[in-house]
Structures are given as C-alpha cells and as structure tokens.
C-alpha cells in the first residue's frame, strides 16, 4: 500500500503545471499521460510481485490530475491581448469587481476580477484579474464594483539567474497586471456577504493578536496564520530573509489553509 496518496495527487498536478511552464505541446502531454496509464497498468496487472493493492486505486487518477494541472497553467501562461498594445506602462481607466483586499505598510492592495481596461484612443480590453495599489482610506468591501484611474504596469521578468521572477509569480496566481491607482470610485456598493464576513473575522483576529501579544510576536503570528506579512516586525523580517527562511511564513500559512479545508 502506497502511503500519503494526497502527496502523489498533488505531485501529479504540479507535474502538469511544470509541463505547461516549459511550454510542452499538448501532444507531448497526451503521450506522457498514455505512458503513465500504461505504467500504472503494469503495476496492477503485469508485475509478478505486486507493489500495489486495491487501496492504491488512486494511482489511476494521477494522469487526470496531471492534465488538470497542465490545462490550468497553460491558460495562465497565455498573454492577454492587452499586452500587445502597450510597452511596459500606460495610463488607463478600468472597471472591475473587488475579490480580495490585502493590507500593506504603505496602504492596501485591492484585487479585482471581470475587468474592462480602457487605454487612451484604444478599444476596451477584457482582463481577468488585476491587482491595484492604493493608499486611500475608503471602505472597500469584497464584491464592490469600482472604477479606477491610474497607470497599468506589466510585471517584470527575471533578467539574471536566481532573480525573483515577478511575472511568473503572478502568472501562477492568475493575476495579469498591476495598477498604480490615482483615483478610485465605488460604482456599485453591493458586496459578497459571506466573503466580506470572512474578511471582517480576519481583521478582528488581527486586532486580538495585537492586543494580547507584543508587537514582534503579534506580527509573526499574523504573518504565519493570516498571511499578512505587512505586520511583521522589520527586524524579524530582515532576519528571516538573511537566513534564507522567509519561505517558512508562506508554508505555515499554506498548512493552516489546508487544515481549514479539511
């Protein structure tokens, strides 16, 4: 019996994403899936000494998850039509619906979906997901429809080995562009009651940690459990980065999310 089937399933999904990342053709992926199915068939029915049993039937789903990972990532690797009409930065107007609000030390980042982007003297372009940097104090809620005036910017690519690849990082998250907002107007105050409720709980937890713990401890706990790294003490953040363990914050947050889904 093979242990930790979820790890194998996740491995199949990530393998599919990597195949898309390296721009493998669909035909090559299909051949890879066929080879995987054939190998699984050999494991179950042809090998003289059985390495698997009936509890390992999840192996048949690995090629399916590989295909799902490939299709998910392949769609995100495609450049939107908008990328072909401006170089790196352009003045724009956009309309979209808020899906996420993240606090930063300098302000907030608002994520929007179902965006329509207007460039000067250009037709409107549809864009799936955009992150908007703003420093105003407006009371945005998840689900609000907004109109934004500012500059739309493409994510930067890595130019040196080992350099952070901003473009790839946000492609994986299915975010197409970032916008530096000059003005934001709420055009529809309707909001998602459920998602806004979760956001308000998150903010209350942050306030509880800040009251009960010291500034350093609260910042670390908030960063690990709630994913809000802006509350992390600058000295601690620097120590994490200098020792190459800043990823621990992300991993801990991922583990908490998985436990919540379970």
C-alpha positions in Angstrom: 0.0 0.0 0.0 1.3 3.4 -1.0 1.3 6.0 1.8 0.2 9.6 1.6 -2.0 9.4 -1.6 -2.7 13.2 -1.4 1.0 13.9 -1.9 1.0 11.8 -5.0 -2.1 13.5 -6.4 -0.5 16.9 -5.7 2.7 15.7 -7.4 0.7 14.8 -10.5 -1.0 18.2 -10.5 2.3 20.1 -10.1 4.0 18.0 -12.8 1.2 19.1 -15.2 1.8 22.7 -14.2 5.6 22.3 -14.8 4.9 20.9 -18.3 2.9 23.9 -19.1 5.5 26.2 -17.7 8.1 24.7 -20.0 5.7 25.1 -22.9 5.3 21.4 -23.7 3.0 20.7 -26.6 -0.4 19.2 -26.0 0.6 16.1 -28.0 3.6 15.5 -25.7 1.4 15.8 -22.6 -1.1 13.2 -24.1 1.8 10.9 -24.8 3.1 11.4 -21.2 -0.4 10.6 -19.9 -0.6 7.4 -22.0 2.8 6.3 -20.7 1.6 7.0 -17.2 -1.6 4.9 -17.7 0.5 2.1 -19.2 2.9 2.1 -16.3 0.1 2.0 -13.8 -1.5 -0.9 -15.7 1.8 -2.8 -15.4 1.9 -2.1 -11.7 -1.5 -3.5 -11.1 -1.7 -6.4 -13.6 1.6 -7.5 -15.0 4.4 -7.4 -12.5 5.0 -10.8 -10.8 5.5 -9.2 -7.4 2.7 -6.9 -6.6 3.8 -3.5 -5.4 0.3 -2.1 -5.1 -3.1 -3.3 -3.9 -6.7 -2.3 -4.2 -6.2 0.5 -1.8 -3.9 2.2 -4.3 -6.6 2.7 -7.0 -6.0 6.5 -6.7 -3.0 6.0 -9.0 -5.4 5.8 -11.9 -6.3 9.4 -11.2 -2.7 10.8 -11.3 -2.7 11.3 -15.1 -6.0 13.1 -14.8 -4.6 15.5 -12.2 -1.6 15.9 -14.4 -3.8 17.0 -17.3 -5.8 19.4 -15.0 -2.5 21.0 -13.8 -1.4 21.4 -17.4 -4.6 23.0 -18.6 -4.8 25.3 -15.6 -1.2 26.6 -16.0 -1.4 26.7 -19.8 -4.3 29.1 -19.7 -2.4 31.4 -17.3 0.8 31.3 -19.5 -1.1 32.9 -22.4 -0.5 36.6 -22.8 -3.7 38.7 -22.8 -4.5 40.7 -26.0 -3.9 43.9 -23.9 -0.2 43.1 -23.6 0.3 43.7 -27.3 -0.9 47.3 -27.3 1.5 48.9 -24.7 5.1 48.5 -23.8 5.6 48.5 -20.0 3.3 51.1 -18.6 0.3 53.1 -19.8 -2.4 55.5 -18.5 -5.7 53.7 -18.1 -9.2 53.6 -16.8 -10.6 50.2 -15.6 -13.7 48.8 -14.1 -13.9 45.6 -12.1 -15.2 43.8 -9.1 -13.2 43.5 -5.8 -12.3 39.9 -4.9 -9.6 40.5 -2.2 -8.2 43.2 0.0 -4.6 43.0 1.4 -3.2 45.5 3.9 0.3 46.8 3.3 2.6 49.1 5.3 2.1 51.8 2.8 -1.6 51.3 2.1 -3.6 48.5 0.5 -3.7 46.2 -2.5 -7.1 45.5 -4.0 -7.6 42.6 -6.3 -10.3 42.8 -9.0 -11.8 40.4 -11.5 -14.0 40.8 -14.6 -12.1 43.9 -15.6 -12.5 46.1 -18.6 -9.4 48.2 -19.3 -9.6 51.4 -21.4 -6.4 52.9 -22.8 -6.2 56.3 -24.5 -7.6 56.1 -28.0 -8.0 52.3 -27.8 -10.8 49.9 -27.7 -11.7 48.4 -24.3 -9.9 45.2 -23.4 -11.2 42.5 -21.1 -8.8 41.3 -18.4 -9.4 38.5 -15.9 -7.5 39.6 -12.7 -5.7 42.8 -11.7 -4.0 44.0 -8.5 -4.4 47.7 -7.7 -2.2 49.6 -5.3 -3.9 52.4 -3.4 -3.3 54.5 -0.3 -6.7 56.0 0.3 -9.0 55.3 3.3 -12.2 54.3 1.5 -14.2 51.5 3.0 -14.0 48.9 0.2 -15.8 45.6 0.6 -15.4 42.4 -1.3 -17.9 42.4 -4.2 -17.9 46.2 -4.7 -17.7 47.3 -8.3 -15.1 50.1 -8.8 -13.8 52.4 -11.5 -10.1 53.1 -11.3 -7.9 55.8 -12.9 -4.2 55.4 -12.9 -1.3 53.6 -14.6 -1.4 50.0 -15.7 2.0 48.2 -15.4 3.3 44.9 -16.7 5.1 42.6 -14.2 8.8 42.4 -14.5 10.6 39.3 -15.7 13.8 37.9 -14.2 16.9 39.1 -16.1 19.6 37.3 -14.0 19.8 33.7 -12.7 18.2 33.4 -9.3 16.5 36.8 -9.5 12.8 37.0 -8.4 10.5 36.5 -11.4 7.6 38.8 -10.6 5.8 37.9 -13.9 5.9 34.2 -13.3 4.9 34.6 -9.6 1.7 36.4 -10.5 1.0 34.2 -13.6 0.7 31.3 -11.2 -1.8 33.3 -9.2 -3.6 34.2 -12.4 -3.0 37.9 -11.9 -2.4 39.7 -15.3 -1.3 43.3 -14.4 -0.8 45.7 -11.6 -2.2 49.2 -11.5 -1.0 52.3 -9.5 -4.2 54.0 -8.7 -4.6 57.8 -8.7 -8.4 57.8 -8.1 -10.9 55.0 -7.2 -14.7 55.3 -7.3 -17.1 52.8 -6.0 -19.8 52.4 -8.7 -21.8 49.6 -7.1 -21.9 49.2 -3.3 -23.3 45.6 -3.4 -20.9 43.1 -1.8 -20.5 39.4 -1.0 -21.9 38.9 2.5 -20.0 35.6 3.0 -16.6 36.7 1.8 -16.9 40.1 3.5 -17.8 38.3 6.7 -14.6 36.2 6.5 -12.6 39.3 5.8 -14.0 41.1 8.9 -13.2 38.0 11.0 -9.6 38.2 9.8 -9.4 41.9 10.7 -10.8 41.1 14.2 -8.3 38.3 14.7 -5.5 40.8 13.8 -6.8 43.2 16.4 -7.0 40.4 19.0 -3.4 39.4 18.4 -2.2 43.0 18.6 -3.9 43.4 22.0 -2.8 40.1 23.6 0.8 39.8 22.2 3.8 42.1 21.9 4.4 43.8 18.6 7.0 41.4 17.5 5.0 38.3 18.5 1.8 39.6 17.0 3.5 40.4 13.7 5.0 36.9 13.4 1.7 35.2 14.3 -0.3 37.4 12.0 2.1 36.7 9.1 2.1 32.9 9.6 -1.6 32.3 10.4 -3.3 35.0 8.4 -0.8 35.7 5.6 -0.5 39.5 6.4 3.3 40.0 6.2 3.0 43.8 6.5 2.5 43.4 10.3 5.8 41.5 10.6 8.5 43.5 12.5 11.1 44.9 10.2 14.0 43.4 12.2 12.4 39.9 12.2 11.6 40.1 8.5 15.2 41.0 7.8 16.5 38.1 9.9 14.2 35.7 8.0 15.5 36.9 4.7 19.1 37.0 5.6 18.9 33.4 6.8 17.0 32.3 3.8 14.0 31.0 5.7 11.4 33.7 4.8 9.5 30.9 2.9 8.6 29.5 6.3 5.9 32.2 6.7 4.3 31.1 3.4 4.5 27.4 4.2 2.9 27.9 7.6 0.0 29.8 6.0 -0.5 27.1 3.4 -0.6 24.4 6.1 -3.3 26.4 8.0 -5.3 26.8 4.8 -5.2 23.1 4.1 -6.3 22.3 7.7 -9.2 24.7 7.2 -10.3 23.0 4.0 -10.0 19.6 5.7 
